[in-house]
Structures are given as structure tokens and as C-alpha cells.
Amino acid sequence: MAFPSYTTADTSDGTLDIALLSQQIEADPAITAAFDGINRSEDDFMLLFAGTPGASEQAQCDALVAAHSGLEPYKDSTVAQLVAHRSKRLGSSVQAEYPAASGNLFSCSEKSQGDWSKLVSMDLKGLVQYPFTVYTFDERGSYALADAADLNGAVTAVSAAVLTERTLAQTYISAVLLAADETAVDAAAEPYFLL
């Protein structure tokens, strides 16, 4: 059941972030009617419920719509998407080569970073016996670390690749945060999403 009809002019800044407003409605303890989403047609939109919300729930919906500000939450949502895309890239597209020009490519995923960190901790406790074999990102190749200095070189290579990707992502995040409207937010983020 649709309730009620709003326009973006009913929001605090004349914009609408459907995902954010939906999250706010679903998370609001004062709204117990089953929420089905938002139907938008240009500047008009309706809140969809499985049944008719009570008067207090309708008043709470009015308050949420009136307080809704689209640009900053839209930026926040886009930044979160950029961070998720960065993690995805680190897990699938970004590799570190070690030793240099060897063709041995190691994963830069968050799991891999954690595994390297654990290996360093084990080495500091004297628990690593060299040579120690580590495997490439695709498990098709390996490299025998000769000693702690070699381990440090591998960790440095992975860290450098991770920091390079984080720096790249941060340039897009900074541009999103400086954007003046939703169109500019999308334009600032899109090139990174295409990587």
C-alpha cells in the first residue's frame, strides 16, 4: 500500500537518497508496519508498506522525509561504495611482484595482508624456518623466502602495492567529498568504479 505521496521539495534540501531514506525507515523503532520500499517518479515519491501505517507511524514518516538531506548521505554512500570497490580490487586485481622482475605476483587482499602480518609475527618469535615457501596469488607459483630480510622485502612489496591502491582510491574519495551535487559525486566516483 502506498503512503503518502511526497515530492523532493518535502525533504530538507530538495534531494532524495532512496537507499538512505529506506534504511532510516527500516531502522526506526517507531515504524513497525512492514516497509516495502520507495516508488519514485521524477520528483514525486511514495513510501510503500505492506499495510496501512498507523497515525503515529505516518507522522514519523513525515518527520523522516522532512529531515532527509540527500547530498551528504549520498556522498557517504558513494564513499562506502568506493571503499568496498577498493577492497574488491585489492582482492582480485592488485598484486605485488617479488622479487622485482621475477614474475612472482602475490595477492594484496585483506586476508593476504593479514597472513603476511602473521608470518612476520611468527618470524619475530623465531617460529619460521627458512627457506620458507610462499605461494603466488593464483597458487600456480611459489617463492622460497631465504631469510627474515627476504620476508621483509616481500612484505614491503605487498605494502607498497596496497598503499598505492589506497592512495589512488583516496583521490576519488576526496573528489567525491568536494562535489557540489549528486551529478558531480557520480562523475567523481565513476572512473574508479570502471577500474
C-alpha positions as CSV (number, residue, x, y, z in Angstrom):
1,M,0.0,0.0,0.0
2,A,1.4,3.4,-1.0
3,F,1.5,6.1,1.7
4,P,1.6,9.1,1.2
5,S,2.7,11.0,-1.8
6,Y,5.7,13.3,-1.3
7,T,7.9,15.4,-3.6
8,T,11.6,16.1,-3.2
9,A,10.5,19.6,-2.1
10,D,9.3,17.9,1.1
11,T,12.8,17.0,2.0
12,S,15.2,19.4,3.8
13,D,17.4,20.1,0.8
14,G,15.2,19.1,-2.2
15,T,17.1,15.9,-2.9
16,L,16.3,12.2,-2.2
17,D,18.7,9.3,-1.4
18,I,16.3,6.4,-1.7
19,A,18.7,3.9,-0.2
20,L,19.4,6.1,2.8
21,L,15.7,7.0,3.4
22,S,14.8,3.4,3.1
23,Q,17.4,2.4,5.7
24,Q,16.2,5.2,8.0
25,I,12.6,4.0,7.8
26,E,13.5,0.3,8.3
27,A,15.7,1.2,11.3
28,D,13.2,3.5,13.0
29,P,11.7,1.7,16.0
30,A,8.6,3.9,15.8
31,I,7.7,2.5,12.4
32,T,6.5,-1.1,12.8
33,A,4.5,-1.5,9.6
34,A,6.3,-3.8,7.1
35,F,8.1,-1.4,4.7
36,D,8.3,-2.5,1.1
37,G,10.4,0.4,-0.4
38,I,10.1,3.7,-2.2
39,N,8.5,4.3,-5.6
40,R,9.9,7.3,-7.3
41,S,8.7,9.1,-10.5
42,E,10.8,12.2,-11.2
43,D,10.5,14.5,-8.2
44,D,7.5,12.6,-6.7
45,F,7.8,9.5,-4.5
46,M,5.7,7.3,-2.3
47,L,6.6,5.1,0.6
48,L,5.3,1.6,0.1
49,F,4.1,-0.5,3.1
50,A,2.5,-4.0,3.2
51,G,-0.4,-2.5,5.1
52,T,-1.6,1.0,6.2
53,P,0.8,2.6,8.8
54,G,-0.9,3.9,11.9
55,A,-1.2,7.7,12.5
56,S,2.0,7.8,14.7
57,E,3.9,5.9,12.1
58,Q,2.7,8.2,9.4
59,A,3.8,11.2,11.5
60,Q,7.2,9.6,11.9
61,C,7.5,9.0,8.1
62,D,6.6,12.7,7.6
63,A,9.4,13.7,10.1
64,L,12.0,11.4,8.4
65,V,11.1,12.8,5.0
66,A,11.3,16.4,6.3
67,A,14.7,15.8,7.9
68,H,16.1,13.9,4.9
69,S,19.1,15.5,3.3
70,G,20.3,13.8,0.2
71,L,23.7,15.2,-0.7
72,E,25.9,14.4,2.4
73,P,24.4,11.0,2.9
74,Y,24.7,10.4,-0.9
75,K,28.4,11.3,-0.6
76,D,28.7,8.9,2.4
77,S,27.1,6.1,0.5
78,T,29.4,6.7,-2.5
79,V,32.5,6.8,-0.3
80,A,31.4,3.5,1.2
81,Q,31.0,2.0,-2.3
82,L,34.4,3.3,-3.2
83,V,35.9,1.7,-0.2
84,A,34.2,-1.6,-1.0
85,H,35.4,-1.4,-4.6
86,R,39.0,-0.7,-3.3
87,S,38.7,-3.9,-1.2
88,K,37.4,-5.8,-4.1
89,R,40.3,-4.6,-6.3
90,L,42.8,-5.4,-3.6
91,G,41.4,-8.9,-3.5
92,S,41.3,-9.5,-7.2
93,S,43.1,-7.0,-9.4
94,V,46.1,-5.7,-7.4
95,Q,49.2,-7.9,-6.9
96,A,52.7,-7.2,-5.7
97,E,55.7,-8.6,-7.6
98,Y,58.5,-10.0,-5.5
99,P,61.4,-10.2,-6.1
100,A,61.3,-7.4,-8.6
101,A,61.0,-8.6,-12.3
102,S,60.6,-12.2,-11.1
103,G,57.0,-12.6,-12.3
104,N,56.0,-13.8,-8.9
105,L,52.8,-12.0,-8.1
106,F,51.4,-12.0,-4.6
107,S,47.9,-11.2,-3.5
108,C,47.2,-7.9,-1.8
109,S,43.8,-8.9,-0.4
110,E,43.0,-8.1,3.2
111,K,43.3,-11.8,4.0
112,S,46.7,-11.9,2.4
113,Q,47.8,-8.8,4.3
114,G,46.8,-10.5,7.5
115,D,48.7,-13.6,6.5
116,W,51.9,-11.7,5.9
117,S,51.5,-9.9,9.2
118,K,51.1,-13.2,11.0
119,L,54.2,-14.6,9.2
120,V,56.2,-11.5,10.4
121,S,54.9,-12.1,14.0
122,M,55.9,-15.7,13.8
123,D,59.3,-14.8,12.5
124,L,59.8,-12.3,15.3
125,K,59.2,-15.2,17.7
126,G,61.6,-17.5,15.9
127,L,58.9,-19.8,14.7
128,V,59.7,-19.6,10.9
129,Q,62.3,-21.9,9.5
130,Y,64.0,-20.8,6.3
131,P,63.8,-21.4,3.5
132,F,60.0,-20.7,3.8
133,T,57.8,-21.2,0.8
134,V,55.1,-18.7,0.0
135,Y,52.6,-19.0,-2.9
136,T,51.6,-16.6,-5.6
137,F,48.1,-15.1,-5.8
138,D,46.9,-17.9,-8.1
139,E,48.6,-20.7,-6.2
140,R,50.4,-21.6,-9.5
141,G,53.8,-20.4,-8.5
142,S,55.9,-20.2,-5.3
143,Y,58.9,-18.5,-3.9
144,A,61.2,-19.7,-1.2
145,L,62.0,-16.9,1.3
146,A,65.7,-17.2,2.2
147,D,65.6,-15.3,5.5
148,A,64.0,-12.6,7.5
149,A,65.4,-9.9,5.2
150,D,63.8,-11.7,2.2
151,L,60.5,-11.8,4.2
152,N,60.8,-8.1,4.9
153,G,61.3,-7.5,1.1
154,A,58.1,-9.4,0.3
155,V,56.1,-7.6,2.9
156,T,57.4,-4.3,1.7
157,A,56.4,-5.1,-1.9
158,V,52.9,-6.1,-0.8
159,S,52.6,-3.0,1.5
160,A,53.7,-0.7,-1.3
161,A,51.1,-2.1,-3.7
162,V,48.4,-1.8,-1.1
163,L,49.4,1.8,-0.3
164,T,49.5,2.7,-4.0
165,E,45.9,1.4,-4.4
166,R,44.7,3.1,-1.2
167,T,46.3,6.4,-2.4
168,L,44.6,6.0,-5.8
169,A,41.2,5.3,-4.2
170,Q,41.7,8.3,-1.8
171,T,42.0,10.7,-4.8
172,Y,38.5,9.7,-5.9
173,I,37.1,9.8,-2.3
174,S,38.5,13.3,-1.9
175,A,36.8,14.4,-5.2
176,V,33.5,12.9,-4.1
177,L,33.6,14.8,-0.7
178,L,34.3,18.0,-2.6
179,A,31.4,17.5,-5.1
180,A,28.7,20.1,-5.1
181,D,25.8,17.9,-6.2
182,E,24.9,14.3,-6.8
183,T,25.8,14.5,-10.5
184,A,29.3,15.7,-9.6
185,V,29.5,12.9,-6.9
186,D,28.8,10.3,-9.6
187,A,31.2,11.9,-12.1
188,A,34.0,12.0,-9.4
189,A,33.5,8.3,-8.5
190,E,32.8,6.7,-11.8
191,P,36.4,6.5,-13.1
192,Y,37.4,4.4,-10.1
193,F,34.4,2.1,-10.5
194,L,35.5,1.4,-14.1
195,L,38.9,0.2,-13.0
